[in-house]
Amino acid sequence: MDPVTNSDSPATTSLTNRYGTPKRALSKKAKILLASVVGALSLIWILWVVVGGITGISSKILSYNVVDSTMTTVDFAVTKAPDATAQCALKAMNSSYAVVGWSVVTIGPNGTEVGSENGRTTTVRGEIRTDSLAVTGVIEKCWLAGKS
């Protein structure tokens, strides 16, 4: 009887001599604990992704106009709470997708009679001064004032 493997089998002894003693498997208690930790971390990550993605603001480009090599305008709609103040970063890009102009537009609180959806959606025209001729104007990001 082999004291290391508790077996009389020559194959088991040969494998033990070649590769060392077999590793112990995780106990049932350890497997349950590991599964619980993985499940809890997965749930926390899912909640972080879902709740962290809610900013309370959305934006949509309606149109843009390249006025000349020094100015581009962007017309866009911002949906937010009527009493909130938002800021949107606009950028103008050339044909190589290089940024040739940048501007931050502030959208203040609205009354319920302004815009649509009882003051939640406001249409804004932002002007972007450019260093050279742009081919497009886009919204980079919008956020509620005081948050980033």
N, C-alpha and C positions, 0 to 999 in steps of 0.2 A: 504494500500500500504506500502510495506517494504522499508524504505529509503535506506537501504544498498544494496539490490539486485534489486531495482526498479521492483519488481514483487509481485503479490498477491498470488502466488502459495505457499501452505503450504510445499510442498516437497522442493522447492528452499530455503525457510526460514529454514527448518529443516537441510538441508545440509550446509547452511551458518553458522548456529549455531554450528554444529558439527565440520566442517573443516575450517571455516573462509571464508573470502570473496575470490572469484575467482581471480586469477592473470590475469593481462592484457596481451593479446597476443602482440607479437612484431608488430610494425607498418610495413607497406609495405616498407617504406623508410629504416627502420632498417634492414629488411630482405635482401634488395638489397645491403646495405652496408656490411652486414655480408657475403653474398655470394661473393661479390667482393674481400673482404679481404682474404677469404679462397681460392678463385681462384688464386689470385696473389701469395699467399704463396705457393700454390701447384706448380705453374709455376716456381717460383724461386727454389724450391726444385728439380724439375725435371731437370732444367738446371744445377744446382750444381752437381747432380749425373752424368749427361751425360758428361759435360765438365770436371769435376773433375776427372773422370775416365780415361781421355786421358793423358797418360804419355809420349808418343812419343817413347816408348821402349817396346819390347816384348822379351821373352826368351823361349827356349824350350830345355828340356833335351834330348840329343841324346843317351847317355849311361853313366854308372858309373862302376867303377872297385874298389873292395875292395882289395888293394894290400896286406896288412897285418894288424896287430892290431895297427899299428901306422900311416897308410896312406891310404886314399881313393881318387880316382880321379873321376872327373865329366867332361864329354864332353858335351858341350851345344852350342847352336846357339843363338846369340843375334842380333836382328834387331833394328837398330837405324839410325839416320841421319849419313851419312859418316863422317861429320866433328865434331860430338859430342863425348864426352867421357862419358862412362857409368861405373857403378860399380854394381857388383852382389854379394850378400851374399849367400854363399854355406854352407850347413850343412850336417854332417854325423850323422846318427842315428843308434842305436843298435836295437836289436829285441824287446825291450820294448818301442821303439819310444823315448828314451831319447837321447838328443844331446850329442854326444861324440867328435865332432869336428866342428870347425867353421872357415870360411875363407872368406875374401872379395877380389874379383878379379876385377882389373881395366882393362877395354877395351878401348883403346885409339882411336883417329880418324883414319879413313881408307882412302886410295886412292880409286878411282873408280875401279881400277884393282884388288883390294884385296877382297877376299870373293865372295859373289854372290849378285845379284840384284844391280849392280853398286856400290859395297862397303857398301850397307845397312846391309847385313847379314854377320856376322863373326862367325866362329867356334872357340871355345876356350876350352882349357883343364885346369881345375882348380884343384889344389892339396889341400887336406884338411888333416892336421895332426890330428890324433885322439888319445884320451886317452886310449881307449880300442877298441876291434873289432867292426867295424860297419857292418851293413847289407845293408845299402843303402846310397846314396848320392843324395841330392836334392838341387834345387835352392829355397832359401827362398824368395828373392825379388831382383829385379833389378831397378836401378834408374839412371837418368842422373846426372853426377857429378855437384855439386853445388845445387842440389835439393834433397829432401828426402821424 
